[in-house]
Amino acid sequence: MKSSLKVSRNGFIKYIGGINFKKIKKNKYIFTTKVQNFNLNSSGVSHGGYLCAILDSGMGSAAHDVIEKNKRCVTISLDVKFIGISKYKDILTGNVLIIKKTRSLVFVKADLLKSKNIIASASGIWKVL
């Protein structure tokens, strides 16, 4: 069952533009964001820290969605591979997959795309508090 679109603009993520987050299937999620001028590095492409932050936020939102209600989770590991580039006004899409959930950990993978071109791939582990 598809859920309605959630917009994450709280905490740190609001300072870098926020993300639009949506559950697609039981363990599949999608998020989107538009690259702003302040997300660029001195070469005019999206800063690696920005890409890490939106991946962390999108993957963390998915991890939080699959844990028990009234519990929180935090990132304990995030591995990002930078594959391509994005520029000002590009729309980025993150495809997120929950790989495994235990009582204390959530394992997550994601690909970040610009159109159909992959620009980053990530895997991470979230600790349930």
N, C-alpha and C positions, 0 to 999 in steps of 0.2 A: 504494500500500500504506500502510495506516495504521500509525503507530508508537505505542509505548506512551507513556503520560503521563509527562512529566518535570516535576519540581517545582523551580523555581529559588528557592532560599533562601540563596544564597551572596553574599558581598559586601554592597554597599549595599542591595540589594533586600530582604534579610532584615529590615532595620530598618523597612520600610514594609509588611510583610505577605507578601511573596513573590508569585509567580504560578505557576499550573499551566499548563504549555506542552505542546502536542501537534501533531505533524505530521498533516495531513489528506490532502494529495495532494502531488505533486512540488514545487510552488511555493506551496502553501497551508498555513497554520498557524492555530492558534487558541490563545488563552490566556485564563485566567479568574483572577479575584481577588475577594475580598470586602472591601468598604470597612470599615475599622476607625474607631473614634472618633478616633484620633490622625491620620487621613488628612484630617480636615475642617479647613476654614478657620473664621474667626470668624463667618461667616454660616451655618455648619452644613452646608455642601456640600463635596464633595471639592475639596481644594486643587489648583490648576492645576499646581503643581510635582509633586504626587503623580501626576496623570494623565500628565504628561510622562515621569516616571520609569518608570511601568509600560509605557507605549508604547515607550520606548527599550529597556527590558529585553526585551519580547516581540518587537519588531522585530529587535533585535540577536541574540536567540536564533535567529531564523529565518535571518538573514544568516550567522551562524556555522555553521548546519546545512548550508548550500549550498556553502561553500568547502571547499578541500582539507583533508583530515585533518591534524592537527598544526599548522595555521595558526590565527591569531587575527584578529579584526577589531575595529575601533573606530568609533564614530559620528563622522562629520565634519560631518554636517548633519542637523537634525531640525526640521521645520516642522509645528507643531500648530495646528489650528483648533478652538477650543472652541465647541461647538454647543448642548449641553444641560448638565444637572446630574445629579449622583448624590449620594446621602446614605448615612448610616450603615447598615450591613448590606446595602446593595445589592450584587448580584453583577454584576460587569462582565465583558464578553466582548470580547476583541480578535480581529478577523479580519485576518490578516496575509497579504500577497501579495508574493512576490518578483517584481518587475517585470523586472529584467535583472541578469545577473551577468557581469562581465568578469574578467580575471585579477587586477585590482587594486581593483575597486569592486563593491559590491552595492547596487542600488536597490530600495527597499522602500516599500510603502504599507500603511496599516492604518486600520480603522475601529474605534472603541471604542463598544460598545453597553451599554445597561442595558435588559434585556428586548429589545424590538425597536426601542427608541429610540436613535438615534445621539447620543452626547454629545461625541465628538471625532473628528477625522479627522487623519491624519498622513502625511507622506512623509519619507523620509530616505535618506541615503547612508552606507554603511559602507565603510571603507578596509581592505583585506586587508593584513595586516602580513607 
